[in-house]
Amino acid sequence: MRKKIVAGNWKMNKTLDEALALTSEIAGMVKDEVRSDTTIVLCTPFPYLVPVLRVLGDGSRIAVGAQNCSQHEWGAYTGETSALMLASLKAQYVIIGHSERRQYFGEDGKLLAAKVDIALRSGLTPIFCCGEPLEVREKGGHQDLVGEQVEASLYHLDEAQIKKVVIAYEPVWAIGTGKTATSAQAQEMHAFIRSQLAAKYGQATASDITILYGGSVNASNARELFSSPDVDGGLVGGASLKSREFVEIIKACSTPASP
Ligand code: 13P
């Protein structure tokens, strides 16, 4: 179902004490200041999932997600974490195919398709990432590449399954660089992704899919980025590590853009 979502991707940052302090600060500010129905997700490192869930408590309006999962269900895969394990801890989301996983861990479209499947089968919502490197955009190949990434890992899903996936468009050149896509660039790519989904699954299904933007989102640029019709929220890295900044981004997703 299409929703507004702001998800923080903490990546490999923070000690446990820092992570718990950040969680309590965010939870307190959200409780006092955020009135909207924006879904809020904290994607923490694996070891912090349970302690963060404990700090949030039962019935929290903040959901928790992981940043990766194994493509396998169970078994002799030393060092891996399964989607079922994540679901059993009450994580609700899992990021799949972040560009850092594609780049540093060699994850390709076929592997990511298997991860999406296992996440869905385990009852998790995959946040599937796609996005082009700078050299591809400079040559004008960005739509082709993103179209291929989405096709390779998602097009085997049926209509009911694809509606459960959240897509995050994260241009690689905008991640951690302070260089954000303009809202026009984000809107153009989100509309393209939605049109591809419409061609494959029909307009009604495509309109029901949540597409987030990620890449140097901060409190100053979030409102403009989120005001585009096909941008349903954000996947936020660096700025999600600062409670005040993250909560301002949540608020920017929640209120209409100023005239
Ligand atoms: P930054 O917001 O730090 O650019 O990171 C974006 C990202 O990779 C979120 O997954």
Residues whose N, C-alpha, C, O or C-beta is under 5 A from the ligand:
A	BS01	13P	N9 A174 I175 G176 T177 G214 G215 S216 V217 L235 V236 G237 G238 A239
